[in-house]
């Protein structure tokens, strides 16, 4: 059974239970840019009838400052509601909304091209993390499984398998440290041997 736990600062009323047969994998990263999407792509190429969901937690609004310390790409500052759930399609990313993202490099588009039957992108304020993920799961309940990409998803999910891609320099950002004790497998270098081992666990 998959369920959402309280986590830090979450409203108890947002706890919910997921009793369906759909399997859940969470892919997290010790730091940004370590290869979370690459790992998700490799798994999706071998998993039939699976979906994917990228989770981005941000404050939103014009006062937002990127937690990665990078130039604002418009993703978080464009969040005007408590949360948004967008469905990725082959034609949806024309860079008009987020000009700093190249079409071929957008994470959600890469997941779709890798074989995901559906891809959602959840952008949410931290206090609505559990609620937004619950809504995303409800929209994906017809698939065999879902790969969640992003550290914040693991804050509220107890998946069938939680993976973390490590940084070459051994660093951990704050969101990684907060979920480190929930990770089942730490990955230094993504390779075919590791993919095979992960797939065996998922299919058990």
Steps between C-alpha positions, in 0.01 A plus 500: 500500500625845413417786732588858558653577836483825691853618434623833629230762541230310313136512601387165646177528301700456178613148589349249261530133418564355156379142483519442126732255325697777331869496598693814589869584452649823633820626339686762701838670479767594751548826310362655182615371165615155613291305247153442647332537162758278330426224752127545450543478122695174524234344722207618290648338189462166678169548680172444317196718563676724751448872552729768644458809713750778564448689826627854551442670835531878496371810670374657179421860417724789405697482827611143440873428517629183336610249768767379258656846493463528126349759268123495516372282216139602565384160627446589866427871459216407262315312775204721587283235669560265792604232250476414132498164323586507133492211257794478262433432133733480203390844385451681831854630550551781251714705743251788492433469873850412619751643247806367689395139439599338172236265363724194477631551854176550692484222757132418454539483123795264537291270723226488239746419223653224715172311501282636779134461405418824679711771661381755754688796641397606850603850605394564857551715805656287777190498718294354213749226413291209632175629350648560156666157488174338603329671206777392264473137611125507444560608140752219444317212670445306175868423448716214628728736687627855537854634522515816711799722435600751767610503861186662633276214385679262736426730792137392489504167315594153620572338161575142407855609419689822580821577311755778544762594243813614683721798418858426387632739765300338779289807576135491611264793469249568777202330333714186448604486864135527605407179313826306519367253758215400268726400207525129414790521254775759447642517149843641415507439127194407299577193289326201345595265783330724753198542274460123479518467879245777550261345248524165677397667827211679335369181340508296820 
